[in-house]
Amino acid sequence: MKKQIQKKWLSWLKRRMPVLKEVQLHQRNIFILPSKFGVFFSLLNIFLFVLGINYQNNLVIILSTFCFSLFMTTMLMCYQNMAGLLIRPVTRQEYTAGQLLSIECHLSAKDIKHSVVLNYKQEPELTINSIDHQKSISITLSKRSRGTKRLPRLILSSQYPLGLFKAWANLEFEQDIVVFPAPLSYVETLTSLEQSEGKHSSRKITSGDSFSGLEPYREGESLKRVAWKQLAQGKGMLSKQFDQTLGEPQWLDINEIEGHNLEIKISHLAYLVEHFSIKNQPYGLKLNQHVLAVSTGNIHRHQALTLLANYGKSL
């Protein structure tokens, strides 16, 4: 029953407030109701009015009338404090799984706004004491797994000036973000491309052939790279590192990555994409039926990481 009510509520919200890139608050998207303190205040006011009528006490009746006027004036001021506020969230192009997400939000209004609270649904609240015409803020969201995500609704609320009323807006924006897989170090046998007479063929070569030193062992790395001699000497788990000396194009094939855990293999490929992008070395990506042709550059890197982020996910 609760899910059906929530589903109908969200459906009504979408009809009343369509998904946009930016939203200006007005009477159609601002909701206002008495707060808990406001309900208590109104009940107390009713009690005072009944008490004044019953005992024919003009002073109590005047006090009750004043409180009622204050109650209604506060409602108008609370609404006016939200009306006219323009909200435009801006997402960064890159997010990584396992890290906090930061959404920049631009707020602007003709008049000064006070005590506005922003938060995405089921996320911590951020209170802005004053918005003087224009303001940019950063809202932090909890960690997300890899893939294309639709951000939850952004909720703006205010109980200015006296906390008797709460005005809020429940907004949805065009905010689909791609969360890239977290890179996990991997240096193993890769497939290199050789070009001969305009055609590409592949052969196996070693990606690192010059010993460069030892680093702490990372979970998921092949045991072939463990420095067993140092382990026997009680120096802990260390991993042998080799310099990359390849200049040929590379095929990054998920079936050539050791292991059975899909998420770890994808993290290894994300590491290799970043590695070859830094070296400006051409590479292609093979994820079974999904193939990204060999290329270089930041656009190619973004396409590769996006493909990795959405691999095995239902969009």
DAMO-V458709 format. One record per residue. N is the residue number from 1. RES is the residue in one letter. D_FIRST is the distance of its C-alpha to the first C-alpha in Angstrom with 1 decimal. Layout:
# DAMO-V458709
n->N res->RES d_first->D_FIRST
n->N res->RES d_first->D_FIRST
This chain:
# DAMO-V458709
n->1 res->M d_first->0.0
n->2 res->K d_first->3.8
n->3 res->K d_first->5.5
n->4 res->Q d_first->5.2
n->5 res->I d_first->6.3
n->6 res->Q d_first->8.7
n->7 res->K d_first->9.9
n->8 res->K d_first->10.8
n->9 res->W d_first->12.4
n->10 res->L d_first->14.4
n->11 res->S d_first->15.4
n->12 res->W d_first->16.7
n->13 res->L d_first->18.5
n->14 res->K d_first->20.2
n->15 res->R d_first->21.5
n->16 res->R d_first->22.7
n->17 res->M d_first->24.1
n->18 res->P d_first->25.3
n->19 res->V d_first->26.3
n->20 res->L d_first->29.9
n->21 res->K d_first->32.6
n->22 res->E d_first->33.1
n->23 res->V d_first->31.4
n->24 res->Q d_first->33.1
n->25 res->L d_first->31.1
n->26 res->H d_first->31.4
n->27 res->Q d_first->29.7
n->28 res->R d_first->27.2
n->29 res->N d_first->25.7
n->30 res->I d_first->26.3
n->31 res->F d_first->23.8
n->32 res->I d_first->25.3
n->33 res->L d_first->24.2
n->34 res->P d_first->26.1
n->35 res->S d_first->25.9
n->36 res->K d_first->25.7
n->37 res->F d_first->29.5
n->38 res->G d_first->29.4
n->39 res->V d_first->27.4
n->40 res->F d_first->29.8
n->41 res->F d_first->32.7
n->42 res->S d_first->31.7
n->43 res->L d_first->31.3
n->44 res->L d_first->34.7
n->45 res->N d_first->36.2
n->46 res->I d_first->35.1
n->47 res->F d_first->36.7
n->48 res->L d_first->39.8
n->49 res->F d_first->40.1
n->50 res->V d_first->39.7
n->51 res->L d_first->42.2
n->52 res->G d_first->44.7
n->53 res->I d_first->44.5
n->54 res->N d_first->45.0
n->55 res->Y d_first->48.0
n->56 res->Q d_first->49.2
n->57 res->N d_first->49.4
n->58 res->N d_first->49.8
n->59 res->L d_first->49.5
n->60 res->V d_first->46.0
n->61 res->I d_first->45.0
n->62 res->I d_first->46.4
n->63 res->L d_first->44.4
n->64 res->S d_first->41.2
n->65 res->T d_first->42.0
n->66 res->F d_first->42.7
n->67 res->C d_first->39.4
n->68 res->F d_first->37.6
n->69 res->S d_first->39.6
n->70 res->L d_first->38.9
n->71 res->F d_first->35.2
n->72 res->M d_first->35.2
n->73 res->T d_first->37.7
n->74 res->T d_first->35.5
n->75 res->M d_first->32.5
n->76 res->L d_first->34.8
n->77 res->M d_first->36.3
n->78 res->C d_first->33.0
n->79 res->Y d_first->32.0
n->80 res->Q d_first->35.5
n->81 res->N d_first->35.4
n->82 res->M d_first->32.6
n->83 res->A d_first->33.8
n->84 res->G d_first->36.1
n->85 res->L d_first->35.1
n->86 res->L d_first->35.3
n->87 res->I d_first->33.4
n->88 res->R d_first->34.5
n->89 res->P d_first->33.4
n->90 res->V d_first->35.9
n->91 res->T d_first->35.2
n->92 res->R d_first->38.0
n->93 res->Q d_first->38.9
n->94 res->E d_first->38.9
n->95 res->Y d_first->36.4
n->96 res->T d_first->36.9
n->97 res->A d_first->34.4
n->98 res->G d_first->34.5
n->99 res->Q d_first->35.5
n->100 res->L d_first->33.9
n->101 res->L d_first->33.1
n->102 res->S d_first->34.8
n->103 res->I d_first->33.7
n->104 res->E d_first->36.3
n->105 res->C d_first->35.2
n->106 res->H d_first->37.6
n->107 res->L d_first->37.1
n->108 res->S d_first->39.5
n->109 res->A d_first->39.9
n->110 res->K d_first->42.9
n->111 res->D d_first->42.5
n->112 res->I d_first->42.0
n->113 res->K d_first->38.4
n->114 res->H d_first->37.8
n->115 res->S d_first->35.3
n->116 res->V d_first->32.8
n->117 res->V d_first->30.2
n->118 res->L d_first->29.0
n->119 res->N d_first->26.6
n->120 res->Y d_first->24.5
n->121 res->K d_first->20.9
n->122 res->Q d_first->21.0
n->123 res->E d_first->24.8
n->124 res->P d_first->27.5
n->125 res->E d_first->28.5
n->126 res->L d_first->31.8
n->127 res->T d_first->33.5
n->128 res->I d_first->36.3
n->129 res->N d_first->38.6
n->130 res->S d_first->40.2
n->131 res->I d_first->40.1
n->132 res->D d_first->43.6
n->133 res->H d_first->43.4
n->134 res->Q d_first->42.6
n->135 res->K d_first->41.1
n->136 res->S d_first->40.0
n->137 res->I d_first->37.8
n->138 res->S d_first->36.4
n->139 res->I d_first->32.8
n->140 res->T d_first->32.4
n->141 res->L d_first->29.4
n->142 res->S d_first->28.8
n->143 res->K d_first->30.3
n->144 res->R d_first->29.0
n->145 res->S d_first->30.0
n->146 res->R d_first->32.2
n->147 res->G d_first->31.0
n->148 res->T d_first->29.9
n->149 res->K d_first->27.1
n->150 res->R d_first->25.3
n->151 res->L d_first->25.2
n->152 res->P d_first->22.1
n->153 res->R d_first->22.0
n->154 res->L d_first->24.8
n->155 res->I d_first->24.1
n->156 res->L d_first->27.1
n->157 res->S d_first->27.2
n->158 res->S d_first->30.0
n->159 res->Q d_first->30.7
n->160 res->Y d_first->34.3
n->161 res->P d_first->36.5
n->162 res->L d_first->35.7
n->163 res->G d_first->32.1
n->164 res->L d_first->31.1
n->165 res->F d_first->28.8
n->166 res->K d_first->26.7
n->167 res->A d_first->26.9
n->168 res->W d_first->25.0
n->169 res->A d_first->24.5
n->170 res->N d_first->21.9
n->171 res->L d_first->24.1
n->172 res->E d_first->24.1
n->173 res->F d_first->27.5
n->174 res->E d_first->29.3
n->175 res->Q d_first->29.4
n->176 res->D d_first->29.5
n->177 res->I d_first->31.6
n->178 res->V d_first->33.4
n->179 res->V d_first->33.6
n->180 res->F d_first->36.8
n->181 res->P d_first->37.2
n->182 res->A d_first->39.1
n->183 res->P d_first->42.8
n->184 res->L d_first->44.2
n->185 res->S d_first->48.0
n->186 res->Y d_first->49.5
n->187 res->V d_first->53.1
n->188 res->E d_first->53.9
n->189 res->T d_first->55.6
n->190 res->L d_first->54.4
n->191 res->T d_first->55.5
n->192 res->S d_first->57.9
n->193 res->L d_first->58.8
n->194 res->E d_first->62.4
n->195 res->Q d_first->63.4
n->196 res->S d_first->66.3
n->197 res->E d_first->67.5
n->198 res->G d_first->64.3
n->199 res->K d_first->62.1
n->200 res->H d_first->59.9
n->201 res->S d_first->60.2
n->202 res->S d_first->58.7
n->203 res->R d_first->60.3
n->204 res->K d_first->59.3
n->205 res->I d_first->60.6
n->206 res->T d_first->60.0
n->207 res->S d_first->58.2
n->208 res->G d_first->60.0
n->209 res->D d_first->63.6
n->210 res->S d_first->65.0
n->211 res->F d_first->64.1
n->212 res->S d_first->63.0
n->213 res->G d_first->62.0
n->214 res->L d_first->59.4
n->215 res->E d_first->55.9
n->216 res->P d_first->53.3
n->217 res->Y d_first->51.6
n->218 res->R d_first->48.1
n->219 res->E d_first->45.4
n->220 res->G d_first->45.3
n->221 res->E d_first->49.0
n->222 res->S d_first->51.2
n->223 res->L d_first->53.3
n->224 res->K d_first->56.3
n->225 res->R d_first->56.4
n->226 res->V d_first->56.5
n->227 res->A d_first->59.7
n->228 res->W d_first->60.6
n->229 res->K d_first->63.9
n->230 res->Q d_first->62.4
n->231 res->L d_first->59.7
n->232 res->A d_first->62.6
n->233 res->Q d_first->64.3
n->234 res->G d_first->61.3
n->235 res->K d_first->60.2
n->236 res->G d_first->56.6
n->237 res->M d_first->54.7
n->238 res->L d_first->56.1
n->239 res->S d_first->55.7
n->240 res->K d_first->58.6
n->241 res->Q d_first->58.2
n->242 res->F d_first->60.2
n->243 res->D d_first->61.0
n->244 res->Q d_first->59.9
n->245 res->T d_first->63.0
n->246 res->L d_first->61.5
n->247 res->G d_first->61.9
n->248 res->E d_first->60.8
n->249 res->P d_first->57.5
n->250 res->Q d_first->54.8
n->251 res->W d_first->52.2
n->252 res->L d_first->49.1
n->253 res->D d_first->47.7
n->254 res->I d_first->44.7
n->255 res->N d_first->46.3
n->256 res->E d_first->49.3
n->257 res->I d_first->47.4
n->258 res->E d_first->47.8
n->259 res->G d_first->44.8
n->260 res->H d_first->41.8
n->261 res->N d_first->39.0
n->262 res->L d_first->37.8
n->263 res->E d_first->36.6
n->264 res->I d_first->40.1
n->265 res->K d_first->41.9
n->266 res->I d_first->40.1
n->267 res->S d_first->41.0
n->268 res->H d_first->44.6
n->269 res->L d_first->44.7
n->270 res->A d_first->43.3
n->271 res->Y d_first->46.2
n->272 res->L d_first->48.7
n->273 res->V d_first->47.5
n->274 res->E d_first->48.0
n->275 res->H d_first->51.3
n->276 res->F d_first->52.9
n->277 res->S d_first->51.6
n->278 res->I d_first->53.5
n->279 res->K d_first->56.6
n->280 res->N d_first->56.2
n->281 res->Q d_first->56.6
n->282 res->P d_first->55.4
n->283 res->Y d_first->52.6
n->284 res->G d_first->50.2
n->285 res->L d_first->46.9
n->286 res->K d_first->45.9
n->287 res->L d_first->42.4
n->288 res->N d_first->43.0
n->289 res->Q d_first->42.5
n->290 res->H d_first->41.9
n->291 res->V d_first->45.4
n->292 res->L d_first->46.4
n->293 res->A d_first->50.0
n->294 res->V d_first->52.5
n->295 res->S d_first->52.9
n->296 res->T d_first->53.1
n->297 res->G d_first->51.9
n->298 res->N d_first->48.9
n->299 res->I d_first->47.1
n->300 res->H d_first->47.6
n->301 res->R d_first->46.4
n->302 res->H d_first->43.2
n->303 res->Q d_first->42.7
n->304 res->A d_first->43.3
n->305 res->L d_first->40.9
n->306 res->T d_first->38.2
n->307 res->L d_first->38.7
n->308 res->L d_first->38.5
n->309 res->A d_first->35.3
n->310 res->N d_first->33.5
n->311 res->Y d_first->35.2
n->312 res->G d_first->32.8
n->313 res->K d_first->29.8
n->314 res->S d_first->27.5
n->315 res->L d_first->27.8
